[in-house]
Amino acid sequence: MTQTQLGWPLTRAFVSAVEHGRCLPSLAALALFAERLETSPAKLLDPVKHELAALYTSGDAPGGDALASP
């Protein structure tokens, strides 16, 4: 699937920017990408969730672990 096919009616340049981490898609764009890729938005967000968890450990965030359960 090409970037144009994945993103239509969005631009190929936008899809490329999202792929390279230069911009974040809106929820609507994320839903569109997930539908076209035959997956869920949650699956597309999993790598981001894991990256954030690594960034926000108990020593990094003021007041403790920002992602910890209460």
C-alpha positions as CSV (number, residue, x, y, z in Angstrom):
1,M,0.0,0.0,0.0
2,T,1.4,3.4,-0.9
3,Q,1.3,6.4,1.4
4,T,-1.2,8.0,-1.0
5,Q,-3.5,5.0,-0.7
6,L,-3.1,4.8,3.1
7,G,-3.9,8.5,3.7
8,W,-6.4,9.5,1.1
9,P,-7.9,12.1,1.3
10,L,-4.9,13.3,3.4
11,T,-1.7,14.1,1.6
12,R,1.2,11.7,1.0
13,A,3.4,14.3,2.7
14,F,1.3,14.1,5.9
15,V,1.5,10.3,6.0
16,S,5.3,10.5,5.5
17,A,5.6,13.1,8.3
18,V,3.6,10.8,10.6
19,E,5.7,7.7,9.6
20,H,8.9,9.6,10.4
21,G,7.7,11.0,13.7
22,R,7.7,14.6,12.5
23,C,4.0,15.2,13.4
24,L,1.2,13.4,15.3
25,P,-2.0,12.4,13.5
26,S,-5.4,13.6,14.8
27,L,-7.7,10.9,16.3
28,A,-9.6,10.9,13.0
29,A,-6.4,10.4,11.0
30,L,-5.3,7.6,13.4
31,A,-8.7,5.9,13.0
32,L,-8.4,6.2,9.2
33,F,-4.9,4.7,9.2
34,A,-6.0,1.8,11.5
35,E,-9.0,1.1,9.2
36,R,-6.9,1.0,6.1
37,L,-4.3,-1.2,7.8
38,E,-7.0,-3.5,9.1
39,T,-5.9,-3.1,12.7
40,S,-7.0,-1.1,15.8
41,P,-5.9,2.4,16.8
42,A,-4.7,0.8,20.0
43,K,-2.3,-1.4,18.1
44,L,-0.9,1.6,16.3
45,L,-0.4,3.4,19.7
46,D,1.3,0.5,21.5
47,P,4.8,1.5,20.5
48,V,4.2,5.1,21.6
49,K,2.8,3.9,25.0
50,H,6.0,1.8,25.5
51,E,8.2,4.7,24.6
52,L,6.4,7.0,27.0
53,A,6.6,4.5,29.8
54,A,10.4,4.3,29.3
55,L,10.7,8.1,29.4
56,Y,8.5,8.6,32.5
57,T,10.0,6.4,35.2
58,S,9.7,7.2,38.9
59,G,13.0,9.1,38.9
60,D,12.2,11.3,35.9
61,A,8.8,12.8,36.8
62,P,8.2,15.2,39.6
63,G,6.1,13.7,42.3
64,G,6.8,10.1,41.3
65,D,5.9,7.8,38.4
66,A,3.6,9.7,36.0
67,L,2.2,6.5,34.5
68,A,1.8,4.5,37.7
69,S,-1.7,3.4,38.8
70,P,-3.0,5.2,41.9
